[in-house]
Amino acid sequence: MKFFKTPEILMILLLQAISLPALLAQGNRDFMRETGKIYVVIGVILLIFIGIVWYLIRLDKKLTNIEHQLNDDQK
């Protein structure tokens, strides 16, 4: 009889792999704020988000135009 089954061992290893980076980063919690780079990260994320929203709005307008053209052609 095995003491641990394979899924239990995999779960333990997964939990340790998830918690290890958090333990290692505790000393550097405010590194991004201290160096002022957190604002660069926030800016980049904001630009990416704005770009995605802009792309979706453009795509919606194009699809609406195509739908109107199809409806006009069918009439």
N, C-alpha and C positions, 0 to 999 in steps of 0.2 A: 504494500500500500504506500502510495506516495504521500509525502507530507504536504506538498503544494501541488496543485494542479496547474497546468500550463496557463489557463486564462488568468488565474490569480497572480502568477508571476508577471505576466505581461501587464496586468493592471498596476501592480506595484512599480514596475519599471516606468510605465507611462506617467504615473503620478510623480515619481522622483524626477523624471525628465522635465516635467512641467514646472515643478517648484525650484529646480536648481538655478535657472537664470534669475529668478526673483531673489534668491538668497545671495547670489553673487553681486547683484546690482544695488543692494541696500546701501553700500558705502557711497555710491555715485548717484544718489537720488536727485540732487539739485545741480548736477553737472551742467545739464542743458540750460537751466535758468541762470546759473552763475556766469556762463559764457555768453549768454544772450542768444544762443542758437535755437532756443525753443520758439522764438518768434519767426525764425526762418522756416522751421518745420510747420508751424501753424499756417504761415503764408503759403507754403507749397501745397499743403492739404486743401486750403481754401481755393487756390487757383485750380487745382484738379477738380474739385467739386463744382466750381462755377463753369468750368469747361464741359463737364458732363451734363450739367443742367442746360447749358446753351445748345449743346449737340442734340439733346432730347427735344428741346423746343423747336429747333430747326427741322428735325426729323418729323415731328408731329405736323408742322406746317406743310411740309412736302407731301406727307401721306394724305392730309386733308385735301390738298389740291388734286392729287391723283384720284381720290374718291369722288370729288366733284366732277372731274373729267369723265370718269367711268359712268357716273349717273347721267351726265349730259349725253353721252354716246348711246346709252341704252334707251333714252327717250326719243 
